[in-house]
Each structure stands twice: as C-alpha cells, then as structure tokens.
Amino acid sequence: MLTKKNVLIWFEKSADAMAEHKQELHLLDAAIGDGDHGINMNRGFGKLALELPVMGAMTLQEIFKHAGMVLLSTVGGASGPLYGTLFLKGAATVGTSEALDASAVLTFFDAGVEGLVARGRTEENDKTMYDVWAPVLREYELCLEAEMEFVEILAACVCAAEVGMKATIPMLARKGRASYLGERSIGHQDPGATSSYYLINALYESIRE
C-alpha cells in the first residue's frame, strides 16, 4: 500500500536525491540542453520538501495535486510542466482514497504518464524521460499480473528505469533542445530520463523502509 506517510517520505527522498545529483543532472543537460536541469529539479523538489509540514494535513488526492502545482510552478524549463502534469493527472485517479494498493498505484501512473506524453508530444525512443516511464509501466503491469508484493514490484521497476535511462545514451534526440544537435546528441544520457530514475528509486526507498 502507498499511504500518505509513504508519499511524504517519497517526496522527501526525492528532494534529497535531486540535491545529491544536482551536479550530475547539470552536466548531463549541459551536454545536450540548457544545462539547468540540475538546478531546476533541485529547486522544485526542494520547494516541495518545504511544503511537507503543510501537506501532512491534506488528503492523499490533495497532496498529489499540491505536489503537481508546486513542481509546475517552481521546476521551470520543459520539465516543470511534465512533472507537474504527471502528479496532477495521477491525482485525478485517487478520489477519496487515503491509501493506494498496487493496482491503484498503476492506475495513478498510467494516467500521469499519459498526461506527460500528451504534454510533451513524445514517443518512446525520442530520448526523453518517457524512455524511462514506458518500460517502467510495462514492468509494473507484468509484476502486478504475477501477483508480486508491492515492494518487489517497485524494486523491479527501479531496474527497468535504470535500463531505460541508460538506453537513452545511444539514441538520437527527437524532442526538445537536444534535438537541435542532431547526431551530436548521440552518446549522451538524457537528463530527464535520469531525474525520472531518481524519482522512481525514491518511491521504492520510501516503501522499502
């Protein structure tokens, strides 16, 4: 189950991860983008961490909506609307639930990622964060069908996310500023895919504890 407590821990761990990997994300983005992804992600999730005391009094749906609005307004760049949309669209599936079982979490991410894809007008193999989310959703569904425990599902998703992240290295960028580089985008790991990996890993860590 994904409880309110888990979600708040998830956001705290996400903020820690974005701060810890700020320079890495900066260097990845500097190679094929604006070079501001590390700064933007650290700022957005840092702001989200500051909101945790207020969010503790909210319903689960309100928590996700608030997170989406914070990220939308503070992350900046192309990633702000994408991460914001992920949580806002996912929140619409939560209703009055105060905890989500493994199936409901998949519904949350299906809706969130669908919104992300629509917002970014992206497809798999475009060298974007969707190249992490697409294999993660496939892995999640397979694990759910196999009736694995929630923490085991998330562990498998972290592995799928890492594979997806590294798979962006040889890709030719077809979206965003990286696409302007053409062939020169090949050989660089996508920064958005990398921050998505850290977000998914932080969720796993929040459940594993």
C-alpha positions, -999 to +999 in steps of 0.1 A: +000+000+000+011+036-007-001+056+023+001+094+029+031+088+051+049+069+023+041+097-002+056+124+021+087+102+027+088+097-011+089+135-017+115+140+010+137+113-005+132+127-040+143+162-028+174+146-012+182+127-045+178+158-066+201+178-043+226+150-042+227+146-080+223+183-089+257+185-105+253+152-124+220+164-138+236+198-147+264+181-166+241+158-185+219+187-195+249+209-203+260+184-229+227+184-249+204+211-234+204+243-214+224+230-185+198+240-160+181+206-153+200+200-121+193+235-108+156+233-118+150+198-102+168+208-070+148+240-067+114+223-075+118+193-052+135+215-026+104+236-025+082+205-023+102+193+007+095+227+024+058+221+019+057+187+036+045+200+070+015+217+054+008+187+031+006+163+061-029+177+069-042+172+034-060+142+019-040+120-004-055+135-035-048+170-022-012+160-016-007+149-051-025+179-066-004+203-044+028+185-054+019+189-091+012+226-087+045+232-068+065+214-094+047+231-122+054+265-108+089+260-095+108+235-116+109+256-147+121+247-181+105+219-200+105+196-171+082+217-148+051+212-169+059+175-174+065+165-138+036+188-127+013+171-152+024+137-140+012+143-105-019+164-114-032+138-138-024+110-114-042+128-086-074+127-106-075+089-102-071+089-064-106+101-054-113+098-016-088+070-011-064+075+018-040+047+006-034+031-027-029-006-033-005-018-060-033-018-087-043+018-078-007+029-080-005+016-115-037+035-124-022+066-109+010+063-130-009+053-162-029+085-160+001+106-150+023+093-178-004+096-203-007+133-194+031+136-195+032+121-230+004+143-243+020+174-228+054+166-243+041+151-275+067+124-272+070+088-282+093+061-270+129+063-284+127+101-287+154+103-260+132+118-232+120+109-197+093+088-214+120+063-223+122+055-186+085+057-178+073+034-207+094+004-197+086+010-160+049+008-167+053-023-187+074-039-159+049-028-133+020-044-151+038-077-156+048-078-119+012-070-109-001-098-131+024-121-114+009-111-080+042-098-066+044-078-034+043-041-038+079-035-027+090-063-051+071-046-080+089-013-072+123-030-070+117-044-105+106-010-117+138+006-105+158-019-125+136-012-156+141+025-150+179+021-149+179+001-181+156+027-198+178+056-186+210+040-199+192+031-232+189+068-240+227+071-244+229+058-280+196+074-290+192+103-314+172+131-297+140+139-315+124+162-289+134+194-271+166+214-273+187+182-276+170+175-310+187+206-324+221+188-320+211+161-344+238+133-345+257+151-317+230+141-292+241+105-296+263+092-268+248+113-240+223+101-214+191+121-212+189+143-181+151+140-179+153+102-180+179+104-153+158+125-129+129+102-135+150+073-125+159+091-092+122+098-086+112+061-091+141+049-069+130+073-042+095+058-043+110+023-039+131+035-010+101+051+007+083+017+006+113-004+014+118+013+048 
